[in-house]
Amino acid sequence: MAVARALATDARLVLADEPTANLDHDTAYRVIELMKKMRDDLGTTFVFSTHDPKIMAEAEVTFTLEDGRLNPSAGKAVAAHA
């Protein structure tokens, strides 16, 4: 799991494909909370792909991939950080 590797290596950027796909709801929620804590405490950035709307709702910024184009999703602010 990407989160476990990030903890072990002190990664600044974690790319994860469906990080909660095979988890039950409670465990998936705990993984998302851990990602938020790592973001806040360690400055870790997470980029992940998911089809789960509950997980997408937890993201600060979301994008959709449509017809080969990456687009900011409606309703989410896209912020650039220095």
DRENDO-1510 file (C-alpha; in Angstrom, 1 decimal, always signed):
<recs>
REC; n; res; u; v; w
REC; 1; MET; +0.0; +0.0; +0.0 .
REC; 2; ALA; +1.3; +3.4; -1.0 .
REC; 3; VAL; +0.6; +5.0; +2.4 .
REC; 4; ALA; +2.7; +2.4; +4.2 .
REC; 5; ARG; +5.6; +2.9; +1.8 .
REC; 6; ALA; +5.3; +6.7; +2.3 .
REC; 7; LEU; +5.5; +6.3; +6.1 .
REC; 8; ALA; +8.5; +4.0; +5.8 .
REC; 9; THR; +10.4; +6.3; +3.4 .
REC; 10; ASP; +9.2; +9.7; +4.4 .
REC; 11; ALA; +8.0; +10.4; +0.9 .
REC; 12; ARG; +7.1; +13.9; -0.1 .
REC; 13; LEU; +4.9; +12.8; -3.0 .
REC; 14; VAL; +2.7; +9.7; -3.1 .
REC; 15; LEU; +1.1; +8.5; -6.4 .
REC; 16; ALA; -1.6; +5.9; -5.6 .
REC; 17; ASP; -4.0; +4.1; -7.9 .
REC; 18; GLU; -7.3; +3.3; -6.1 .
REC; 19; PRO; -5.7; +3.4; -2.7 .
REC; 20; THR; -8.9; +2.3; -0.9 .
REC; 21; ALA; -10.4; +0.0; -3.5 .
REC; 22; ASN; -10.1; -3.2; -1.6 .
REC; 23; LEU; -10.8; -1.9; +1.9 .
REC; 24; ASP; -14.0; -1.9; +3.9 .
REC; 25; HIS; -15.6; +1.5; +4.5 .
REC; 26; ASP; -14.1; +2.0; +8.0 .
REC; 27; THR; -10.6; +1.1; +7.0 .
REC; 28; ALA; -10.8; +3.3; +3.9 .
REC; 29; TYR; -11.9; +6.2; +6.0 .
REC; 30; ARG; -8.9; +5.7; +8.4 .
REC; 31; VAL; -6.6; +5.6; +5.4 .
REC; 32; ILE; -7.9; +8.9; +4.1 .
REC; 33; GLU; -7.6; +10.4; +7.6 .
REC; 34; LEU; -4.0; +9.2; +7.7 .
REC; 35; MET; -3.3; +10.8; +4.4 .
REC; 36; LYS; -4.7; +14.1; +5.7 .
REC; 37; LYS; -2.5; +13.8; +8.8 .
REC; 38; MET; +0.6; +13.1; +6.7 .
REC; 39; ARG; -0.3; +16.1; +4.5 .
REC; 40; ASP; -0.7; +18.4; +7.5 .
REC; 41; ASP; +2.2; +17.1; +9.7 .
REC; 42; LEU; +4.8; +16.0; +7.1 .
REC; 43; GLY; +3.8; +18.0; +4.0 .
REC; 44; THR; +3.2; +14.9; +2.0 .
REC; 45; THR; +1.3; +15.4; -1.2 .
REC; 46; PHE; -1.0; +12.6; -2.4 .
REC; 47; VAL; -2.1; +12.2; -6.0 .
REC; 48; PHE; -4.5; +9.3; -6.5 .
REC; 49; SER; -7.0; +8.0; -8.9 .
REC; 50; THR; -10.3; +6.7; -7.7 .
REC; 51; HIS; -13.9; +5.9; -8.9 .
REC; 52; ASP; -15.3; +6.2; -5.3 .
REC; 53; PRO; -17.3; +9.4; -4.9 .
REC; 54; LYS; -17.0; +9.2; -1.1 .
REC; 55; ILE; -13.2; +9.3; -1.5 .
REC; 56; MET; -13.4; +12.1; -4.1 .
REC; 57; ALA; -15.5; +14.2; -1.7 .
REC; 58; GLU; -12.6; +14.1; +0.8 .
REC; 59; ALA; -10.0; +15.5; -1.7 .
REC; 60; GLU; -9.0; +19.2; -1.6 .
REC; 61; VAL; -8.7; +19.3; -5.4 .
REC; 62; THR; -10.2; +17.0; -7.9 .
REC; 63; PHE; -9.9; +16.6; -11.6 .
REC; 64; THR; -11.7; +14.4; -14.1 .
REC; 65; LEU; -10.2; +12.8; -17.2 .
REC; 66; GLU; -12.6; +13.1; -20.1 .
REC; 67; ASP; -11.8; +12.3; -23.7 .
REC; 68; GLY; -8.0; +12.4; -22.9 .
REC; 69; ARG; -8.2; +15.8; -21.2 .
REC; 70; LEU; -7.6; +16.5; -17.6 .
REC; 71; ASN; -10.2; +19.0; -16.3 .
REC; 72; PRO; -10.8; +20.6; -12.9 .
REC; 73; SER; -14.0; +19.2; -11.4 .
REC; 74; ALA; -16.9; +21.6; -10.9 .
REC; 75; GLY; -17.4; +22.8; -7.3 .
REC; 76; LYS; -13.8; +22.3; -6.3 .
REC; 77; ALA; -11.3; +25.1; -6.0 .
REC; 78; VAL; -8.0; +24.5; -7.7 .
REC; 79; ALA; -5.3; +26.2; -5.7 .
REC; 80; ALA; -1.7; +26.6; -6.7 .
REC; 81; HIS; +0.8; +26.4; -3.8 .
REC; 82; ALA; +4.2; +27.9; -4.0 .
</recs>
